Amino acid sequence: MNAPDHRGSGVSLREATGIWFKIGLLSFGGPAGQIALMHRLVVDEKRWLDEPRFLHALNYCMLLPGPEAQQLAIYIGWLMNRTAGGLMAGALFVLPGFLAIMGLSIIYTLFGSLGPVAALFFGLKAAVLVVVVQAVIRVGSRALKNSVKKGLAAAAFIGIYA
């Protein structure tokens, strides 16, 4: 099956910049949450890629060493706007989260022993867990179409965490 060529797809670098900034701001919860957010925005809402192309790219990124969500962002950025798009997607995927985590770590270091601040951070843990579980269910339900694939995924999960 030949995947369609999305280069020159009419997505402006300016529009893509806004989406990658949004993904960078909202992508908490590790790779599962980041990939689910990318999927929702790039496939479901913007329709820049179709489902098979996204899953194909995700599969290759998961085979490569390194962070698959970062690689996927760079690849999709490159597909949409070549080198400038890949660089911009990679930078905006990381920078907002980096700044947010730095800010939160400073707040935690300075005020983490205060009751309300400790409660806030405890609540953030629960919110991140919900994002990750939702992402696993969303991507899994789209990728695991039959019982054989579901069984393999369950066996892999058990093999990793048992």
Residue frames as a rotation matrix with the C-alpha (Angstrom) as fourth column:
MET 1
0.583 0.813 0.000 0.00
0.813 -0.583 0.000 0.00
0.000 0.000 -1.000 0.00
ASN 2
-0.483 -0.728 0.485 1.46
0.720 -0.646 -0.253 3.31
0.498 0.227 0.837 -1.03
ALA 3
0.005 0.422 -0.906 0.87
0.829 -0.508 -0.232 6.14
-0.559 -0.751 -0.353 1.39
PRO 4
0.722 0.302 0.623 -0.18
0.631 -0.658 -0.412 9.46
0.286 0.690 -0.665 -0.13
ASP 5
-0.453 -0.890 0.054 2.39
0.835 -0.445 -0.325 12.23
0.313 -0.102 0.944 -0.35
HIS 6
0.546 0.728 -0.414 1.32
0.836 -0.510 0.204 15.08
-0.063 -0.457 -0.887 1.95
ARG 7
-0.465 -0.752 -0.468 4.13
0.658 -0.647 0.386 17.47
-0.592 -0.128 0.795 1.14
GLY 8
-0.993 0.117 0.001 2.81
-0.092 -0.788 0.609 20.75
0.072 0.605 0.793 -0.18
SER 9
-0.563 0.816 -0.132 -0.60
0.812 0.576 0.092 19.85
0.151 -0.055 -0.987 1.23
GLY 10
-0.043 0.565 0.824 -1.65
0.308 -0.777 0.549 23.47
0.951 0.277 -0.141 1.59
VAL 11
0.712 0.182 -0.678 -0.98
0.698 -0.086 0.710 23.68
0.071 -0.980 -0.188 5.33
SER 12
0.571 -0.513 0.641 0.70
-0.137 -0.829 -0.542 27.01
0.809 0.222 -0.544 5.91
LEU 13
-0.376 -0.801 -0.465 3.70
0.498 0.249 -0.831 27.20
0.782 -0.544 0.305 8.20
ARG 14
-0.708 0.167 0.686 1.82
-0.522 -0.779 -0.349 29.83
0.476 -0.605 0.638 10.22
GLU 15
0.404 0.913 0.045 -1.18
-0.765 0.311 0.564 27.55
0.501 -0.263 0.824 10.80
ALA 16
0.446 -0.322 -0.835 1.11
0.294 0.934 -0.203 24.63
0.845 -0.155 0.511 11.61
THR 17
-0.650 -0.726 0.227 3.04
0.067 -0.351 -0.934 26.78
0.757 -0.592 0.277 14.10
GLY 18
-0.263 0.646 0.716 -0.16
-0.890 -0.450 0.079 27.49
0.373 -0.617 0.693 16.02
ILE 19
0.734 0.562 -0.382 -1.08
-0.420 0.817 0.394 23.82
0.533 -0.129 0.836 16.18
TRP 20
0.141 -0.754 -0.641 2.41
0.457 0.624 -0.633 22.70
0.878 -0.204 0.433 17.27
PHE 21
-0.703 -0.319 0.636 2.45
-0.340 -0.635 -0.694 25.40
0.625 -0.704 0.338 19.94
LYS 22
0.217 0.881 0.420 -0.93
-0.920 0.042 0.389 24.15
0.325 -0.471 0.820 21.19
ILE 23
0.704 -0.023 -0.709 0.32
0.041 0.999 0.008 20.55
0.709 -0.035 0.705 21.21
GLY 24
-0.345 -0.931 -0.123 3.44
0.295 0.017 -0.955 21.63
0.891 -0.366 0.269 23.11
LEU 25
-0.541 0.201 0.816 1.36
-0.697 -0.651 -0.302 23.48
0.471 -0.732 0.492 25.71
LEU 26
0.337 0.876 0.346 -1.11
-0.936 0.272 0.222 20.67
0.100 -0.399 0.911 26.25
SER 27
0.456 -0.138 -0.879 1.04
-0.273 0.919 -0.286 17.57
0.847 0.370 0.381 25.90
PHE 28
-0.305 -0.448 0.840 1.40
-0.952 0.108 -0.287 16.21
0.038 -0.887 -0.460 29.40
GLY 29
0.588 0.557 0.587 1.19
-0.645 0.761 -0.076 12.60
-0.489 -0.333 0.806 30.44
GLY 30
-0.266 -0.797 0.542 4.13
-0.182 0.594 0.784 11.19
-0.947 0.110 -0.303 28.55
PRO 31
-0.939 -0.258 -0.227 4.20
-0.252 0.070 0.965 9.74
-0.233 0.964 -0.131 25.05
ALA 32
-0.602 0.770 0.213 0.73
0.796 0.600 0.084 8.16
-0.063 0.220 -0.973 25.19
GLY 33
0.252 0.709 -0.659 -0.92
0.612 -0.644 -0.459 11.48
-0.750 -0.288 -0.596 26.03
GLN 34
-0.301 -0.462 -0.834 1.23
-0.337 -0.767 0.546 13.40
-0.892 0.445 0.075 23.56
ILE 35
-0.990 -0.081 0.115 0.51
0.066 0.453 0.889 11.00
-0.124 0.888 -0.444 20.70
ALA 36
-0.267 0.962 0.053 -3.23
0.939 0.272 -0.208 11.00
-0.215 -0.006 -0.977 21.46
LEU 37
0.233 0.304 -0.924 -3.27
0.217 -0.942 -0.255 14.80
-0.948 -0.141 -0.285 21.45
MET 38
-0.680 -0.533 -0.504 -1.36
-0.404 -0.301 0.864 14.87
-0.612 0.791 -0.010 18.16
HIS 39
-0.850 0.399 0.344 -3.81
0.525 0.698 0.487 12.37
-0.046 0.594 -0.803 16.72
ARG 40
0.054 0.945 -0.322 -6.84
0.827 -0.223 -0.516 14.36
-0.560 -0.238 -0.794 17.82
LEU 41
0.226 0.010 -0.974 -5.54
-0.125 -0.991 -0.039 17.63
-0.966 0.130 -0.223 16.38
VAL 42
-0.576 -0.620 -0.533 -3.71
-0.580 -0.149 0.801 16.46
-0.576 0.770 -0.273 13.25
VAL 43
-0.973 0.216 0.083 -5.98
0.222 0.768 0.601 13.57
0.066 0.603 -0.795 12.15
ASP 44
-0.316 0.937 -0.152 -9.42
0.928 0.271 -0.257 14.18
-0.200 -0.222 -0.954 13.66
GLU 45
0.317 0.498 -0.807 -9.71
0.438 -0.832 -0.341 17.96
-0.842 -0.245 -0.481 13.75
LYS 46
-0.008 -0.408 -0.913 -7.38
-0.549 -0.761 0.345 19.37
-0.836 0.504 -0.218 11.08
ARG 47
0.789 0.315 0.527 -7.38
0.140 0.744 -0.654 16.28
-0.598 0.590 0.543 8.83
TRP 48
0.338 -0.777 -0.531 -3.79
-0.894 -0.442 0.078 16.93
-0.295 0.448 -0.844 7.76
LEU 49
-0.805 -0.531 -0.264 -3.17
-0.580 0.798 0.163 13.17
0.124 0.285 -0.951 7.78
ASP 50
0.313 0.881 -0.355 -5.50
-0.666 0.470 0.579 10.22
0.677 0.056 0.734 7.45
GLU 51
0.730 0.094 0.677 -5.65
-0.639 0.445 0.627 7.44
-0.242 -0.891 0.385 10.02
PRO 52
0.904 -0.406 0.134 -3.51
0.426 0.885 -0.191 4.88
-0.041 0.229 0.973 8.14
ARG 53
0.358 -0.812 0.461 -0.76
0.215 -0.409 -0.887 7.40
0.909 0.416 0.029 7.43
PHE 54
0.332 -0.190 0.924 -0.64
-0.823 -0.538 0.185 8.51
0.462 -0.822 -0.335 11.07
LEU 55
0.831 0.026 0.555 -0.49
-0.377 0.760 0.529 4.93
-0.408 -0.649 0.641 12.37
HIS 56
0.793 -0.593 0.142 2.13
0.506 0.510 -0.695 4.03
0.340 0.623 0.705 9.75
ALA 57
0.192 -0.727 0.660 4.31
-0.213 -0.687 -0.695 6.96
0.958 -0.007 -0.287 10.86
LEU 58
0.477 0.049 0.877 3.75
-0.873 -0.090 0.480 6.12
0.102 -0.995 -0.001 14.52
ASN 59
0.980 -0.110 0.166 4.79
0.087 0.986 0.141 2.50
-0.179 -0.124 0.976 13.94
TYR 60
0.463 -0.862 0.205 8.07
0.491 0.057 -0.869 3.57
0.738 0.503 0.450 12.37
CYS 61
0.123 -0.405 0.906 8.75
-0.566 -0.779 -0.271 6.10
0.815 -0.480 -0.325 15.12
MET 62
0.748 0.200 0.632 8.18
-0.653 0.392 0.649 3.40
-0.118 -0.898 0.424 17.74
LEU 63
0.886 -0.463 0.007 10.78
0.448 0.853 -0.267 1.19
0.118 0.240 0.964 16.06
LEU 64
0.248 -0.827 0.505 13.43
0.156 -0.480 -0.863 3.90
0.956 0.293 0.010 16.12
PRO 65
-0.216 -0.359 -0.908 15.49
0.961 0.088 -0.263 4.56
0.175 -0.929 0.326 19.24
GLY 66
-0.978 -0.163 0.132 14.52
0.130 -0.966 -0.225 7.72
0.164 -0.203 0.965 21.09
PRO 67
-0.603 0.777 -0.182 11.27
0.013 -0.218 -0.976 9.44
-0.798 -0.591 0.122 22.01
GLU 68
-0.619 0.362 0.697 8.60
0.774 0.429 0.465 8.37
-0.131 0.828 -0.546 19.53
ALA 69
0.483 0.840 -0.248 6.25
0.776 -0.541 -0.325 11.30
-0.407 -0.035 -0.913 20.23
GLN 70
0.197 -0.520 -0.831 9.03
-0.188 -0.852 0.489 13.81
-0.962 0.060 -0.265 19.48
GLN 71
-0.810 -0.529 0.252 10.00
0.094 0.308 0.947 11.92
-0.578 0.791 -0.199 16.32
LEU 72
-0.223 0.827 0.517 6.38
0.957 0.287 -0.046 11.78
-0.187 0.484 -0.855 15.21
ALA 73
0.596 0.418 -0.686 5.95
0.372 -0.901 -0.225 15.52
-0.711 -0.121 -0.692 15.70
ILE 74
-0.231 -0.775 -0.588 9.08
-0.346 -0.500 0.794 16.27
-0.909 0.387 -0.153 13.69
TYR 75
-0.816 -0.070 0.574 8.05
0.424 0.601 0.677 13.88
-0.392 0.796 -0.461 10.92
ILE 76
0.181 0.953 0.241 4.54
0.949 -0.105 -0.296 15.32
-0.257 0.283 -0.924 10.60
GLY 77
0.499 -0.083 -0.863 5.98
0.023 -0.994 0.109 18.84
-0.866 -0.075 -0.494 10.66
TRP 78
-0.603 -0.786 -0.138 8.39
-0.203 -0.016 0.979 17.82
-0.771 0.618 -0.150 7.91
LEU 79
-0.508 0.494 0.706 5.57
0.812 0.549 0.200 16.29
-0.289 0.675 -0.679 5.85
MET 80
0.519 0.840 -0.158 3.55
0.761 -0.539 -0.362 19.48
-0.389 0.067 -0.919 6.06
ASN 81
0.984 -0.124 -0.128 6.30
-0.151 -0.961 -0.233 22.10
-0.094 0.248 -0.964 5.61
ARG 82
0.593 -0.787 -0.170 9.57
0.211 0.355 -0.911 20.29
0.777 0.504 0.376 4.87
THR 83
-0.291 -0.847 -0.445 12.69
0.677 0.146 -0.721 21.24
0.676 -0.511 0.531 6.86
ALA 84
-0.737 0.053 0.674 11.28
-0.351 -0.882 -0.314 24.44
0.578 -0.468 0.669 8.38
GLY 85
0.311 0.946 0.089 8.16
-0.665 0.150 0.731 22.55
0.679 -0.286 0.676 9.46
GLY 86
0.473 -0.208 -0.856 10.14
0.431 0.902 0.019 19.73
0.768 -0.378 0.516 11.05
LEU 87
-0.633 -0.772 -0.050 12.39
0.474 -0.336 -0.814 22.10
0.612 -0.540 0.578 12.97
MET 88
-0.548 0.502 0.669 9.47
-0.620 -0.781 0.079 24.23
0.562 -0.371 0.739 14.10
ALA 89
0.534 0.786 -0.312 7.38
-0.386 0.555 0.737 21.21
0.752 -0.273 0.600 15.15
GLY 90
0.154 -0.571 -0.806 10.30
0.641 0.679 -0.358 19.73
0.752 -0.461 0.470 17.07
ALA 91
-0.824 -0.516 0.234 11.06
0.204 -0.656 -0.727 22.96
0.528 -0.551 0.646 18.91
LEU 92
-0.397 0.745 0.537 7.45
-0.774 -0.586 0.239 23.83
0.493 -0.321 0.809 19.74
PHE 93
0.423 0.502 -0.755 6.73
-0.045 0.843 0.536 20.27
0.905 -0.193 0.379 20.82
VAL 94
-0.026 -0.580 -0.814 9.38
0.832 0.439 -0.339 20.55
0.555 -0.686 0.471 23.54
LEU 95
-0.725 -0.501 0.473 9.70
0.240 -0.827 -0.509 24.22
0.646 -0.256 0.719 24.51
PRO 96
-0.028 0.742 0.670 6.28
-0.616 -0.541 0.572 24.99
0.787 -0.397 0.472 26.11
GLY 97
0.797 0.316 -0.515 6.36
0.117 0.755 0.645 21.80
0.593 -0.574 0.565 28.18
PHE 98
-0.119 -0.933 -0.339 9.93
0.789 0.118 -0.603 22.47
0.603 -0.339 0.722 29.23
LEU 99
-0.678 -0.120 0.726 9.03
-0.150 -0.943 -0.296 25.97
0.720 -0.309 0.621 30.41
ALA 100
0.367 0.892 0.263 5.90
-0.565 -0.011 0.825 24.73
0.739 -0.452 0.500 32.20
ILE 101
0.668 -0.170 -0.724 7.79
0.497 0.826 0.265 21.96
0.554 -0.537 0.637 33.99
MET 102
-0.488 -0.872 0.051 10.53
0.585 -0.370 -0.722 24.39
0.648 -0.322 0.690 34.98
GLY 103
-0.412 0.417 0.810 7.93
-0.516 -0.839 0.169 26.77
0.751 -0.349 0.561 36.41
LEU 104
0.683 0.717 -0.140 6.12
-0.335 0.478 0.812 23.99
0.649 -0.507 0.567 38.27
SER 105
0.317 -0.635 -0.704 9.38
0.724 0.642 -0.252 22.65
0.612 -0.430 0.663 39.67
ILE 106
-0.699 -0.529 0.480 10.31
0.144 -0.763 -0.631 26.10
0.700 -0.372 0.609 40.99
ILE 107
0.024 0.806 0.592 6.87
-0.730 -0.391 0.561 26.46
0.683 -0.446 0.579 42.60
TYR 108
0.768 0.276 -0.578 7.15
0.075 0.857 0.509 22.98
0.636 -0.434 0.638 44.12
THR 109
-0.134 -0.916 -0.377 10.65
0.710 0.177 -0.681 23.64
0.691 -0.359 0.627 45.43
LEU 110
-0.779 -0.207 0.591 9.69
-0.114 -0.881 -0.459 26.95
0.616 -0.425 0.663 47.01
PHE 111
-0.406 0.749 0.524 6.16
-0.908 -0.398 -0.134 26.19
0.108 -0.530 0.841 48.22
GLY 112
-0.272 0.296 -0.916 5.68
-0.334 0.863 0.378 22.39
0.902 0.409 -0.136 48.03
SER 113
-0.850 -0.091 -0.520 5.48
0.411 0.505 -0.759 22.00
0.331 -0.858 -0.392 51.79
LEU 114
-0.761 0.648 0.044 2.41
-0.589 -0.660 -0.467 24.26
-0.274 -0.381 0.883 52.01
GLY 115
-0.456 0.641 0.618 -0.89
0.115 0.730 -0.673 22.35
-0.883 -0.236 -0.407 52.20
PRO 116
0.561 0.767 -0.313 -2.71
-0.221 -0.226 -0.949 23.93
-0.798 0.601 0.043 49.24
VAL 117
0.139 -0.594 -0.792 0.30
-0.987 -0.144 -0.065 23.62
-0.075 0.791 -0.607 46.96
ALA 118
-0.827 -0.417 0.378 0.86
-0.433 0.900 0.046 19.97
-0.360 -0.126 -0.925 47.96
ALA 119
-0.086 0.891 0.447 -2.84
0.143 0.455 -0.879 19.27
-0.986 -0.011 -0.166 47.29
LEU 120
0.559 0.243 -0.793 -2.59
-0.654 -0.459 -0.601 20.94
-0.510 0.855 -0.097 43.88
PHE 121
-0.348 -0.782 -0.517 0.34
-0.936 0.322 0.143 18.75
0.055 0.534 -0.844 42.88
PHE 122
-0.737 0.181 0.651 -1.44
-0.092 0.928 -0.362 15.65
-0.670 -0.327 -0.667 44.17
GLY 123
0.349 0.936 -0.036 -4.42
-0.052 -0.019 -0.998 16.55
-0.936 0.350 0.042 41.98
LEU 124
0.254 -0.346 -0.903 -2.14
-0.937 -0.319 -0.141 17.04
-0.239 0.882 -0.406 38.98
LYS 125
-0.799 -0.544 0.257 -0.96
-0.494 0.837 0.237 13.44
-0.344 0.062 -0.937 39.33
ALA 126
-0.271 0.793 0.546 -4.55
0.290 0.608 -0.739 12.22
-0.918 -0.042 -0.394 39.01
ALA 127
0.581 0.492 -0.648 -5.19
-0.394 -0.526 -0.754 14.46
-0.712 0.694 -0.112 36.01
VAL 128
-0.221 -0.752 -0.621 -2.10
-0.965 0.076 0.251 13.16
-0.142 0.654 -0.743 34.22
LEU 129
-0.803 -0.030 0.595 -3.15
-0.100 0.991 -0.086 9.58
-0.587 -0.129 -0.799 34.92
VAL 130
0.235 0.963 0.134 -6.57
0.165 0.096 -0.982 10.24
-0.958 0.253 -0.136 33.35
VAL 131
0.435 -0.145 -0.889 -4.92
-0.802 -0.512 -0.309 11.74
-0.410 0.847 -0.339 30.25
VAL 132
-0.638 -0.758 -0.136 -2.68
-0.750 0.572 0.334 8.68
-0.175 0.315 -0.933 29.85
VAL 133
-0.589 0.480 0.650 -5.51
0.189 0.864 -0.467 6.16
-0.786 -0.152 -0.599 30.32
GLN 134
0.501 0.800 -0.331 -7.72
-0.117 -0.317 -0.941 8.05
-0.858 0.510 -0.065 27.86
ALA 135
0.126 -0.546 -0.828 -4.88
-0.959 -0.281 0.039 8.12
-0.254 0.789 -0.560 25.32
VAL 136
-0.842 -0.441 0.312 -4.24
-0.385 0.895 0.224 4.39
-0.378 0.069 -0.923 25.62
ILE 137
-0.185 0.865 0.467 -7.93
0.342 0.502 -0.794 3.63
-0.921 0.013 -0.389 25.13
ARG 138
0.569 0.449 -0.689 -8.27
-0.379 -0.600 -0.704 6.03
-0.729 0.662 -0.171 22.19
VAL 139
-0.105 -0.692 -0.714 -5.20
-0.991 0.012 0.135 4.93
-0.085 0.722 -0.687 20.24
GLY 140
-0.827 -0.228 0.513 -5.66
-0.283 0.959 -0.030 1.29
-0.486 -0.170 -0.858 21.19
SER 141
0.053 0.938 0.343 -9.25
0.136 0.333 -0.933 1.18
-0.989 0.096 -0.110 19.99
ARG 142
0.664 0.160 -0.730 -8.20
-0.623 -0.423 -0.659 2.53
-0.414 0.892 -0.181 16.60
ALA 143
-0.177 -0.865 -0.469 -5.09
-0.979 0.204 -0.008 0.40
0.103 0.458 -0.883 16.16
LEU 144
-0.911 -0.153 0.384 -6.30
-0.257 0.937 -0.236 -2.91
-0.323 -0.314 -0.893 17.64
LYS 145
-0.358 0.805 -0.472 -9.05
-0.926 -0.241 0.292 -3.88
0.122 0.542 0.832 15.22
ASN 146
0.364 0.506 -0.782 -9.28
-0.416 0.839 0.350 -7.63
0.833 0.197 0.516 15.93
SER 147
0.954 0.126 0.271 -8.88
-0.298 0.355 0.886 -10.10
0.015 -0.926 0.376 18.77
VAL 148
0.578 -0.814 -0.056 -5.43
0.769 0.567 -0.294 -11.28
0.271 0.127 0.954 17.59
LYS 149
-0.136 -0.623 0.770 -4.03
0.245 -0.774 -0.584 -7.75
0.960 0.109 0.257 17.81
LYS 150
0.476 0.378 0.794 -5.73
-0.646 -0.461 0.608 -7.19
0.596 -0.803 0.025 21.15
GLY 151
0.986 -0.119 -0.113 -4.27
0.162 0.815 0.556 -10.46
0.026 -0.566 0.824 22.46
LEU 152
0.211 -0.965 0.158 -0.77
0.792 0.074 -0.606 -9.53
0.572 0.253 0.780 21.30
ALA 153
-0.057 -0.180 0.982 -1.09
-0.233 -0.954 -0.188 -6.12
0.971 -0.239 0.013 22.95
ALA 154
0.795 0.399 0.457 -2.28
-0.533 0.100 0.840 -7.72
0.289 -0.912 0.292 26.21
ALA 155
0.811 -0.549 -0.201 0.59
0.575 0.811 0.109 -10.24
0.103 -0.204 0.974 26.11
ALA 156
-0.050 -0.847 0.529 3.10
0.522 -0.474 -0.709 -7.46
0.852 0.241 0.466 25.50
PHE 157
0.246 0.223 0.943 1.66
-0.564 -0.758 0.326 -5.45
0.788 -0.613 -0.061 28.40
ILE 158
0.981 0.136 0.138 1.86
-0.192 0.590 0.784 -8.45
0.025 -0.796 0.605 30.71
GLY 159
0.556 -0.830 -0.034 5.38
0.757 0.523 -0.392 -9.21
0.343 0.192 0.919 29.51
ILE 160
-0.118 -0.598 0.793 6.54
0.153 -0.800 -0.580 -5.69
0.981 0.053 0.185 30.24
TYR 161
-0.084 0.182 0.980 4.85
-0.756 -0.652 0.056 -5.18
0.649 -0.736 0.193 33.61
ALA 162
0.874 0.435 -0.217 4.72
-0.213 0.744 0.633 -8.70
0.437 -0.507 0.743 35.09
